[in-house]
Amino acid sequence: MTLTPPDFESELISTYAHPVPRYTSYPTAPHFGADIGAGHYALWLEEIDPASTLSLYVHIPYCDTLCWFCGCHTKITRRYDPVARYLPALMAELRQVHDRVPAGTRVKSIHWGGGSPTLLEPADIRRLASEIRNHFEVTRETEFAIEIDPRGLDRPRIQALGDAGVTRASIGVQDFDPVVQAAINRHQSFDETQQAVQWLRDVGIDSINIDAMYGLPHQTRDAVSATMEQVIALDPDRIALFGYAHVPWMKRHQSMIDETVLPDAVERYRQSQLAAGLLVEAGYRQVGMDHFAKETDGLSRARDRGTLRRNFQGYTCDTADALIGFGASAISCLPQGYCQNETAISKYRDCVEGGGLATVKGVRVGADDTVRRWVIERIMCDFVFSRRALRERHGGLGAGVLEDARRMERFERDNLIESTDDGFRVTERGRPFVRAICAHFDAYLKPAAAGHSTGV
């Protein structure tokens, strides 16, 4: 790992740590508009090529406690009644989308997110999984991933996940330090996390992902180091190392976090580099800017093959032709563009229980957007920009991007990129700032615009 002199490090961070998108989509979500609605979504579903492969995302927007750091669309409930009322609407949306998607499509991956999908009762876990299989062609090769909150998790739910066909579990950890946990209102012991991992493996769910964070309130490099040691002891196949996104203007509950105890940009950078170094030393391979995987993991193999992708769950080896989102706030990515469902749960239910689709905003992806989306994804995944590959894939449509690529002097001057015969590659020093490099190709981004988290 390249070591940077402290004075240069601070200057670099002050220059490139300004708010930029995470680029899990392009155009990014702030540019979705109400001019795209349910009618567009219905038509775009009908226009899917019958030979296409699909990725299905199912959103469960409920948790039983509020984590103050959370940036997800979720609602807190201590009762199961709201969840039980939500599920019929989710089932109705599955049926309505199925009726519009041409026959012949196959499902490559399923992902349940939230919120906390493991809030579902065991019977409802099985019922929802069965409903998906009743309406879409799910095969033995389909990857089925679920996000898990290990707090309060029990064996009946774990068994239900095994019965449902789940193949990979993503467990939220964030940080095991009790002081940090108190500051983010998420109390979670190592023992209960380890127990959840063991139970998952007992039912055959062997692919385990751990989500950890840096940049949290009261977090120190010592705390990060201790947490990484415990995470490594769990022996997961993958580890996602996310920087905390403090956006209280978007997520009001984050205002309960004391901003005076948040690490500054330089400390965030040092925490991320420390954690990355420890994971690499433990045998994990860095994938993209913030994921780590064993050499045998599919994510690591996708990196080697150049087939790594990026979507709303971060880095992925999912190569499906279309992503269909179900549930309140869920986003679909189709060849024509992005569509997002109504976020308010009651309004979402009204839409689908009334026989319609719940899309309330989105964006059509034009020719220039398609080119820029591909370029940004390849830089985020491969850390490379290739003029030859751009021309081969997009022909003359890439002229605007090629012009932008000629104006990279500041990145090259700061040794974030280096020229190649065919374009440029991101250097080791530049990888933590890859979002800023990608922002150079973002035709929508306004430098003074708020709404994004810090770039480091």
C-alpha positions in Angstrom: 0.0 0.0 0.0 1.3 3.4 -1.0 2.2 5.7 2.0 1.4 9.4 1.6 3.3 12.1 3.5 0.9 13.6 6.1 1.0 17.1 4.7 0.3 16.0 1.2 -2.3 13.6 2.5 -4.2 16.5 4.1 -4.0 18.6 1.0 -5.2 15.8 -1.2 -8.2 15.1 1.1 -9.2 18.8 1.3 -9.2 18.9 -2.5 -11.0 15.7 -3.3 -13.2 14.9 -0.3 -16.0 17.2 -1.4 -19.5 15.6 -1.6 -19.9 13.4 -4.6 -22.3 10.5 -5.5 -21.5 6.9 -4.7 -22.4 6.0 -8.3 -24.6 3.0 -7.6 -26.6 4.3 -10.6 -26.2 6.9 -13.4 -28.0 9.2 -13.6 -28.0 9.2 -9.8 -31.2 9.2 -7.7 -31.4 13.0 -7.1 -32.0 13.4 -10.8 -35.1 11.1 -10.9 -38.2 13.1 -11.7 -42.0 12.8 -11.6 -42.2 12.9 -15.4 -41.5 9.2 -15.3 -44.5 7.3 -13.8 -46.4 4.0 -13.6 -47.3 4.2 -17.3 -43.7 4.3 -18.4 -42.7 1.5 -16.0 -45.5 -0.7 -17.3 -44.5 -0.1 -20.9 -40.8 -0.7 -20.2 -41.6 -4.0 -18.4 -43.5 -5.1 -21.5 -40.6 -4.2 -23.7 -38.1 -6.5 -21.9 -36.5 -9.0 -24.2 -37.9 -12.5 -23.5 -34.4 -13.8 -23.6 -33.3 -11.4 -20.8 -32.1 -12.4 -17.4 -33.5 -10.6 -14.3 -32.3 -9.5 -10.9 -35.1 -9.1 -8.3 -34.8 -6.8 -5.3 -37.4 -7.0 -2.6 -37.6 -4.2 0.0 -38.9 -4.8 3.5 -39.1 -1.3 5.0 -39.4 -2.1 8.7 -37.0 -2.3 11.7 -37.7 -2.8 15.4 -35.2 -0.2 16.5 -33.8 3.0 14.9 -30.1 3.0 14.1 -29.1 6.7 14.0 -26.5 6.2 11.3 -29.0 4.5 8.9 -29.6 6.0 5.4 -32.2 3.4 4.3 -35.9 3.9 3.7 -37.3 2.2 6.8 -40.0 2.6 9.4 -39.7 1.6 13.1 -42.4 -0.8 14.5 -42.5 -2.9 17.7 -45.6 -4.7 16.4 -45.9 -7.1 13.6 -49.3 -5.8 12.4 -47.9 -3.2 10.0 -45.5 -5.8 8.5 -48.4 -8.2 8.0 -50.4 -5.5 6.2 -47.5 -4.7 4.0 -47.0 -8.2 2.7 -50.2 -8.5 0.7 -49.3 -5.4 -1.2 -45.9 -6.8 -1.9 -47.5 -10.0 -3.2 -49.8 -8.0 -5.4 -46.9 -6.1 -6.9 -45.2 -9.4 -7.7 -48.3 -10.6 -9.6 -48.7 -7.3 -11.5 -45.1 -7.1 -12.6 -45.2 -10.7 -13.6 -48.2 -10.1 -15.8 -46.3 -7.4 -17.8 -42.9 -9.2 -18.1 -42.7 -11.3 -21.3 -42.5 -15.1 -20.7 -39.1 -16.6 -21.1 -37.0 -14.4 -18.8 -34.9 -16.1 -16.1 -33.9 -14.9 -12.6 -30.1 -14.7 -12.0 -30.3 -13.2 -8.5 -32.6 -12.3 -5.7 -31.9 -9.8 -3.0 -34.0 -9.0 0.0 -33.1 -5.7 1.7 -34.5 -3.2 4.1 -35.0 -2.3 6.8 -34.6 -5.7 8.3 -36.0 -8.6 6.2 -35.3 -10.9 9.1 -38.1 -9.1 11.0 -40.5 -11.3 8.9 -42.0 -14.3 10.7 -40.7 -17.7 9.6 -44.0 -18.5 7.8 -43.9 -15.2 5.9 -40.3 -15.8 4.9 -41.3 -19.1 3.3 -44.5 -17.6 1.8 -42.7 -14.6 0.2 -40.0 -16.8 -1.3 -42.6 -19.2 -2.6 -44.6 -16.4 -4.2 -41.5 -15.2 -6.0 -40.9 -18.7 -7.4 -44.6 -18.9 -8.4 -44.3 -15.9 -10.7 -40.7 -15.9 -11.9 -38.3 -18.6 -13.2 -35.9 -19.2 -10.4 -33.3 -21.9 -10.9 -30.8 -23.8 -8.8 -28.1 -21.4 -10.2 -30.0 -18.3 -8.9 -28.2 -16.5 -6.1 -30.5 -15.6 -3.3 -29.1 -13.0 -0.9 -30.6 -11.4 2.2 -29.6 -8.6 4.6 -29.6 -9.7 8.2 -29.8 -8.0 11.6 -28.4 -10.5 14.0 -29.9 -8.8 17.0 -32.8 -11.0 18.3 -32.4 -13.5 15.5 -33.6 -17.0 16.3 -33.3 -20.5 14.9 -36.8 -20.7 13.4 -36.1 -17.7 11.2 -32.7 -19.1 10.2 -34.3 -22.4 9.3 -36.9 -20.5 7.3 -34.2 -18.8 5.3 -32.6 -22.2 4.6 -36.0 -23.6 3.5 -36.5 -20.5 1.3 -33.3 -21.2 -0.6 -31.2 -18.3 0.6 -27.6 -18.8 -0.5 -25.8 -15.7 0.9 -26.4 -13.6 4.0 -25.1 -10.0 4.5 -24.8 -9.2 8.2 -24.6 -5.6 9.5 -21.9 -5.1 12.1 -20.7 -1.4 11.6 -18.4 -1.4 14.7 -18.2 -3.6 17.8 -16.9 -0.8 20.1 -19.6 -0.2 22.8 -18.9 3.6 22.9 -19.5 3.8 19.1 -22.5 1.6 19.3 -24.1 3.8 22.0 -23.4 6.9 19.8 -25.3 5.3 16.9 -28.0 3.5 18.9 -27.1 0.1 17.7 -26.1 -2.3 20.5 -24.8 -5.6 19.1 -22.4 -8.0 20.7 -19.7 -10.0 18.9 -21.2 -13.2 20.5 -24.7 -12.7 19.1 -23.2 -11.9 15.7 -21.0 -15.0 15.8 -24.0 -17.1 16.9 -26.0 -15.9 13.8 -23.1 -16.8 11.5 -22.9 -20.3 13.0 -26.6 -20.8 12.7 -26.6 -19.7 9.0 -23.8 -22.1 8.3 -25.7 -24.9 10.1 -28.6 -24.6 7.6 -26.2 -24.5 4.6 -26.0 -20.7 4.0 -22.2 -20.7 3.7 -21.6 -17.5 1.8 -21.4 -14.8 4.5 -20.9 -11.0 3.9 -20.1 -8.6 6.7 -20.9 -4.9 6.5 -18.5 -2.7 8.5 -18.2 1.1 8.7 -15.7 3.8 9.3 -16.2 7.5 10.1 -18.8 6.9 12.8 -19.1 9.1 15.9 -16.4 8.5 18.6 -14.8 6.0 16.2 -11.0 5.8 16.4 -8.4 3.8 14.5 -8.0 1.6 17.6 -11.7 0.8 17.5 -11.5 0.2 13.7 -8.6 -2.2 14.2 -10.3 -4.1 17.0 -13.5 -4.5 14.9 -11.6 -5.7 11.9 -9.9 -8.4 14.0 -13.3 -9.6 15.2 -14.7 -9.4 11.7 -11.8 -11.5 10.3 -12.4 -14.0 13.1 -15.9 -14.6 11.8 -14.3 -15.8 8.5 -16.7 -14.2 6.0 -16.3 -14.6 2.3 -16.8 -10.9 1.7 -16.5 -7.7 3.7 -18.0 -4.4 2.7 -16.2 -1.4 4.3 -18.5 1.7 4.0 -17.8 5.2 5.0 -20.6 6.6 7.2 -22.7 9.1 5.1 -23.8 11.9 7.4 -26.7 13.5 5.6 -29.1 14.8 8.3 -30.8 17.1 5.7 -32.0 13.9 4.0 -32.3 11.6 7.0 -33.5 13.6 10.0 -32.8 11.0 12.6 -29.1 11.4 11.9 -29.4 14.7 13.7 -29.4 12.7 16.9 -25.7 12.0 16.2 -23.4 14.6 17.8 -21.5 16.1 14.8 -18.7 17.3 17.1 -17.5 13.7 17.7 -17.5 12.7 14.0 -14.0 12.0 12.6 -12.9 14.7 10.2 -12.0 13.9 6.5 -8.4 13.1 7.3 -9.2 10.8 10.1 -11.9 9.1 8.0 -9.3 8.5 5.3 -6.8 7.1 7.8 -9.4 4.8 9.3 -10.4 3.4 5.8 -6.7 2.8 4.9 -6.0 1.1 8.2 -9.0 -1.2 7.8 -8.2 -2.0 4.2 -4.6 -2.8 5.1 -5.7 -5.2 7.8 -8.1 -7.0 5.6 -5.5 -7.4 2.8 -3.0 -8.7 5.3 -5.6 -11.3 6.4 -5.8 -12.6 2.8 -8.8 -10.7 1.5 -8.4 -9.1 -2.0 -9.7 -5.6 -2.5 -12.5 -5.4 -5.0 -13.3 -1.9 -6.2 -12.9 0.9 -3.6 -14.6 -0.6 -0.6 -15.3 -4.4 -0.9 -13.0 -7.2 0.1 -13.3 -10.9 -0.9 -11.6 -14.2 -0.6 -9.8 -15.4 -3.7 -12.4 -18.1 -4.1 -15.4 -15.8 -3.9 -17.4 -14.9 -7.0 -16.8 -11.2 -6.4 -13.0 -11.7 -6.5 -13.4 -13.8 -9.7 -15.5 -11.2 -11.3 -12.8 -8.6 -10.6 -10.2 -10.8 -12.4 -12.5 -11.4 -15.4 -13.4 -7.8 -15.8 -17.1 -8.6 -15.3 -17.5 -6.8 -11.9 -20.6 -4.6 -11.8 -22.1 -1.9 -9.6 -25.7 -1.5 -8.5 -27.7 -0.2 -5.5 -26.2 -2.9 -3.3 -22.7 -1.8 -4.2 -20.2 -4.0 -6.0 -21.7 -7.2 -7.4 -21.0 -10.1 -9.8 -24.7 -10.0 -10.9 -24.7 -9.5 -14.7 -28.5 -9.6 -15.2 -29.9 -7.5 -18.0 -32.6 -5.8 -15.9 -33.1 -5.2 -12.2 -36.7 -5.2 -11.0 -37.4 -3.7 -7.5 -40.4 -4.6 -5.4 -41.7 -2.8 -2.4 -41.9 0.8 -1.0 -39.0 3.0 -2.3 -37.6 0.1 -4.4 -35.8 1.1 -7.6 -35.8 -0.8 -10.9 -33.1 -0.4 -13.6 -34.4 -1.4 -17.1 -32.7 -0.8 -20.4 -34.9 2.3 -20.9 -34.1 3.9 -17.6 -34.8 3.9 -13.8 -38.1 3.8 -12.0 -38.7 4.3 -8.3 -41.7 3.2 -6.2 -43.6 5.4 -3.8 -41.6 5.7 -0.6 -44.5 6.3 1.8 -45.7 2.8 2.8 -49.4 3.7 3.0 -49.4 5.3 -0.5 -47.4 2.4 -1.9 -50.1 0.0 -0.6 -52.9 2.1 -2.1 -51.2 2.0 -5.5 -50.7 -1.8 -5.8 -53.8 -2.9 -3.9 -55.8 -0.7 -6.3 -54.4 -2.7 -9.2 -51.8 -0.3 -10.4 -48.0 0.0 -10.3 -46.4 2.2 -7.6 -43.8 4.0 -9.7 -43.8 7.8 -8.9 -40.5 9.0 -10.3 -37.6 8.0 -12.5 -35.4 9.0 -15.4 -35.1 7.9 -19.0 -31.5 6.9 -19.9 -30.5 8.6 -23.2 -27.6 7.7 -25.5 -25.1 10.0 -23.7 -26.3 8.7 -20.3 -25.7 5.1 -21.5 -22.1 5.9 -22.5 -21.3 7.8 -19.3 -22.9 5.1 -17.1 -20.7 2.5 -18.7 -17.5 4.6 -18.4 -18.2 5.4 -14.7 -19.0 1.8 -13.9 -15.8 0.6 -15.5 -13.7 3.2 -13.7 -15.4 2.3 -10.4 -14.9 -1.5 -11.0 -11.7 -1.8 -13.0 -10.0 1.6 -12.2 -9.3 1.9 -16.0 -10.5 4.2 -18.8 -9.9 2.7 -22.3 -10.6 4.7 -25.4 -10.5 1.5 -27.5 -13.1 -0.3 -25.4 -15.3 2.8 -25.4 -15.2 3.0 -29.2 -15.8 -0.7 -29.6 -18.8 -0.6 -27.4 -20.4 2.8 -28.2 -18.8 3.9 -31.5 -19.2 7.7 -32.1 -21.6 8.2 -29.2 -18.6 8.4 -26.9 -17.2 11.7 -28.4 -18.3 13.8 -25.4 -16.7 11.4 -23.0 -13.5 11.3 -25.0 -13.4 15.1 -24.8 -13.8 15.0 -21.0 -11.1 12.4 -20.8 -8.6 14.9 -22.4 -9.1 17.2 -19.4 -7.7 15.2 -16.6 -4.6 17.3 -15.8 -5.4 17.9 -12.1 -5.9 14.2 -11.4 -2.6 13.4 -13.2 -0.8 16.2 -11.4 -1.9 14.8 -8.0 -0.9 11.3 -9.0 -4.5 10.0 -8.8 -4.3 8.7 -12.4 -1.5 7.8 -14.8 -1.7 7.9 -18.6 -1.7 4.7 -20.7 -1.4 4.2 -24.4 -5.2 3.7 -24.4 -6.4 6.2 -21.8 -5.6 6.2 -18.1 -5.6 4.0 -15.0 -6.4 5.0 -11.4 -3.2 4.8 -9.2 -3.1 3.2 -5.8 -3.1 6.7 -4.3 -6.1 7.6 -6.4 -8.3 4.6 -5.5 -9.8 6.1 -2.3 -10.8 9.2 -4.5 -12.2 7.2 -7.4 -15.7 8.8 -6.8 -14.2 12.2 -7.5 -12.6 11.0 -10.7 -15.9 9.5 -11.8 -17.6 12.8 -11.0 -15.5 14.4 -13.8 -17.7 12.4 -16.3 -21.0 13.2 -14.6 -22.9 15.5 -16.9 -25.6 16.2 -14.3 -23.5 17.1 -11.2 -23.3 20.7 -10.2 -20.3 21.4 -8.0 -22.2 23.5 -5.5 -25.1 21.1 -5.2 -25.8 19.5 -1.8 -27.3 16.1 -1.3 -24.3 13.8 -1.4 -21.9 12.4 1.3 -18.3 13.2 1.6 -16.1 11.7 -1.1 -13.8 9.9 1.4 
